[in-house]
Amino acid sequence: MVTVVYFLVFMAMMQIMFRGESQVVLPVLIFRAAVDSLIFIVSSHFFIRPYLKLKLLPQNRFSWNLLQFLCVALAIGIVMSGLSLQMAMLSPFGNVDFSNINIQHPNAPNQNLTMNMSLPALVLAGAINLTLMYCLWALAYLFWHTLVSKKQIQRQMQLAQMQQLTNQLNPHFLFNSLNSIRALIFEDQHKAAHTLTQLSELFRVHLQSHLTPESSLQDEWKIARHYLEIEQVRLEQRLQVITHFDETLWQQPLPTLALLTLVENAIKHGINPNRTPGTIEISSRRLDKSWRLHITNSVGSDNNRSGTRTGLANLQQRLQLLSPLHKLSYHKTAQQFAVTMELAIDQNLNR
């Protein structure tokens, strides 16, 4: 953007200076503007930008460094201005003598201003012009760098917050699972070994959950199924699971361990406190521009306690951090507790 401004300003200045000259001057001016713009791009990218990144930005002190930057920019401008004048002599359209500039008055031709400039004066004038453009380019670069850094910091803070919320999802069933495995050792050693494998796989995924904020529905159901199989050993006929999954939604993303959190809450607050058999129903369904994951669990008459709903609050925060389009809602009746997650469909995935 600054380069385009530089090109347009240069062309406007040259048009004022050489108004009334032959039309052959225009191709020369365009060539000069293109050369100067190229020199400006190269010098900004290979000299100004490294100075800003290595010197000005790391020290984060702009008082004394600003004066240093002006001196560096002026020195680079002198070199580039001299190079520009030398390259101007190679114009295939002819040369324009910039040492004798005639600025015509638009309404009074008799009041024209003629300036005779030596080569050092031309170099210094070009250097000052380049220095001003370097300052504009540096301001634009610093603004862009600050904006990018701010976005990176916000993203890192969001990831750190999501990792913290994910790490709070520690399974509460470890003690009960170990007791179940201990009892199975004397009854069915193969089933005990299988249950221990399921427990190991569950914790392996849980320990790696901080590596990615999102997982596919298929992966989430896989780890939730490990959990349900472990709990099935302990609860036996008291736990019944019904699933209705839309096969086209298996690759859709959702927060890591989200389904495990909902299933865990369903067993902890709905199935476990009751002596009568309970049911958990899990379903996924495609909507118009979103998809819905629905988990319901039965609530028996023996369950008079109300949970803290910390897991739901954490999951809701994680959903908002990932996308403002994600929603979570829950509803409780005398017979069941239902949780619904509505998530935006990732259109880049195959249906």
N, C-alpha and C positions, 0 to 999 in steps of 0.2 A: 504493500500500500504506500509506504513512504517512497519507494522507488518510482511508482507511478506519479506521485506528487512532484518528485524531483524532475521527472521527464517533462511534465506539463508546465512547471514553473520555468524550466530552462527554455522551452519552446516559446512561452509567452514573452520572456525577456528578450529573446533573440528577434522575435517579430517586431517588438517595439524599437529595438536598436537598428534593425535593418529594413524598416518600413520604407517602401519606395524603391528599394533595390530591385535588381532584375529577378525574375522568377527562378532563375537557376540557383539562387541562394537557398531556396526552400529545401531541395534535396540535401544540400550541404548541412543545413541546420538540423535536419532529421538525422543525418549520419552522426553529427556531433552529439546530439541528444542521446542517440542510441549508445554511442561509445561511452559517454559520461555516465549513463545509467548502468552500463555493464561494469564500468570501473567502480561505481558506487556499490553495486551488489557484491562484487568480489571483495572489495576492501571491508565492507561491513561484515560479511560472513567470515572472512579469514583473519581479520585483525580486530575489529571492534567487538564482535561477539565473544572471542576468546578472552579479551581483556575484561569484559563484563563478568563472564563466568568464573574466571580464575582470580581476578583481583577485586572487583567492586562488590559482587554479590557475596562471596564467602566472608569478607570482613564486616559487611553490614554497617559500614560507617561512611556516610555520604558527604560529610563536610569537607575534609581534606582531600578525599578521593575524587570529589567532583572537580576540583581544580586540576588534579592529576589527569583526570579523564579529558578535560578540555585541552590540556597541553599535548596529550597523546593524540587526540583527535586532530588537533591543528597540525602536528608533525606528519601524521598520515595524510591529511588533506594536502599539505605542501607537496609531498611526494606524488600523490595521485593527480594533483592538478598539473604538475609538470609533465607527468606521463600522458595526461589527456591532451595537452597542447602538442606534444610530440606526435601522438597518434592522429591528431587532427590533420597533420600535414600529409597523411597517407590517404586522405579522402579521395575516392575515385570520381567525385563530382567537382573537384576543384577545391581551392583553399580560400578561406575568408580571413581577411586581415583584422584580427580582433584588437590590434594595438591602436587602430584609428576608428573609433566608434562614433557614429553620427546618430544622435537621438532626435527625431523630428517631432515638432509640436503638432498635434493633430489638427489644430485650427489656425495656427500662425506659422507658416513655413519659414518666415524670417527669424523666428525665435528658436531655431534649432540649436541643440547643445552638442558640441564636438569635444570628445575626450581622447587625448593621446596618452596611451599607457605603455610603459616599458614592459619587457618580458618579466622581470621580477614582480612588477606591480600586478600583471595578469595572473602570475602564479599565486601571489598572495590573495588576490580577490577570489580566485577559484578555490583556494584553500579555506578561506573564511566561509564561502558558500557551502563547501563540503562539510565543514565543521558544524554549521547549523543543521545540515541534513543528518549528520551523524548523531547529533543531540536528539533530533526528532525520532530517528531510528532507535536510539538507545531507550528513549522513553517508551516507545511502543514495545520494544523487547522486554523491558522491565515490567511493564504492565501485563504482558502475556505470561512472563515467567511467574509473576506473583499470582496470577489467576490459576495457572496450572498447578503451582505449588499448593495453593489453597484447596483446590479440588483433590489433590493427592492426599493432603492431610485429612480432609473430611472423609475420604474413602478409607484411609487407614484407621481413623477413629471409629467409623462404622464397622469395619472388619473386627477391630479390637472389641467393640461392644457386642457384636454378634458372637465372637468367640467366648466372651465372658458369659453371655446368656446361655450358649450351648454347653459350656462346662458346668453350668448349674443343673443340667439335666442328668444328674447321676442316678442310675437305677436304684430303687429302694428295695429291690427284691433279692439282693445278693445273699443276705442271711437265710431267707426262706429257701432260696435255690440250693444253697450248700446243704441245708438240712434235708431237702428232698433227695439230693444226690447221695447223701450219707445213708438214708433209708433204703434207696434203691440198690446200694452196693450189696446188701444182704438178700434182696429179693430178685433183682434182675440186673446182673453186672453189665450186660450189653446195653440195656437201656440207660443205666447210669453213665456209661462211657459216652453214649450218644448225647445225653443231656449235658454232660460236661463239655463236650465239643461245641454244642450250641451256645453254652454260656461263654466259652472262650471266644467264639466267633463274634458274639454280641459285644463283648468288651473290646475286642480288637477294633471293630468298626467305631465304637464309642471313643476310643482313645485317638483315632485318626479323624474324628469329626471336625476338629478345628482347622483341618487343611483346606476345606472347601465349604463355603456358606450354603451351597445348594446341592441337592442330589435328585436323581430321577425318581419318579414314583415307583418304578420297578425295583430300584435299589432300596428305597425306603420300605417297601412291602417285604423285601427279602429279610431285612434285619428285624422288622416287626414280627415276622413269622417265627424267627428264632426265639424271640421273647415269648410269643404265645405258646410255642411248643414246650418251653421250660415251665411256664405257668400251668400248662395242661397237666404236667406230671404231678403238680401239687394240688391243683383244684379238681382234677379228673372230670367227673360228670357235671360239676358245678359251672363249668365254663363251656359255652357253645359259641362258635364263631361262624358268622355268615358273611360272605363277600360277594360283591357285585362290581366288578371292575370293567370299565370301558377299555378294550384292548388298544384303542388308538391313542390313549393317554399315557402309556407306560413310560415314555421318554420325557414327559413334561416335568419341569423342575419344581421343586418345593424346598423349603428350608430343611437342612440336614437334621435328622432325628425328629422331624415334626410328627410324622406318623407314629413313631415309637412313643413320643411324649403323650399323644392322645390315647393310644392303646394302654399305656401304663396307667394314666389317670382313670381310664374306664375300669380297669381291673381293681385298682387301689380303692376307688371310691364307690364303684358300682357293684362289682362281683365279689370281691374279697370279704366285705363286711357281712354278707348274707349267707345263710346256710342253705337256702333254696337255690336251685340252678338259675344261672343268669345267662344272658345273651349279649354278644357284641356284634354289631352289624357295621361293615365297612363297605362303602360304595364310592365310585367315581363316575362323574357324568359330564359330558361336554355341553356347554351352553353356547350362546351366540358368539361372544368375543372372549369368553373365559371358560374355565372348567371348575368343577366343584368336587371337593372331597368331603364326604359326610361320614361321621362316626357316631353311632348311638349305642348306648348300653342300658340295660335294664337296671332299675333301682328298686330293691326290695323294701319291704316294710321294716326290716331290721336295721336299715341304714338311716339313722337319725342325725348323723354328723354331717357338717358342712365343711368341705375342704377350703384351704386358703387360696386355691386357684392360682398359685404362683407359677406353675408350669404354663397355664393358659396365658397369663400376663406376659411371661417371657416370650412365648411363641408369638403373641400379638406384636410385641416390640420388634422381633426379628422380621416379621412379615412387613412391617412399615419401613424398616431399614432397607429391605430388598426392593420394595416397590410400593408406591402409594396406592396402586391399583389392587393390591392384595387386601383381602378382608377376612376377619374371623368373627364368628358369632356363635353363641351357645344358648340353649334353651332347656329348661328343666321342668318336668311334670312329675306327677306322683308315681308314674310308672317307668319313666326313662329320662336319661340326660343325653342331649344331642349337641354335637359340635360340628360346625360347618366352616370349611375354609374355601373361599372363592378366590382363585388365582388367575392372573392374566395368561392367556395362551401364548406360548412361544411359537410364532409363525415360522421361524426358521427350521423347526423340526418337522420331520416327515409325519404326515398324518397316517 
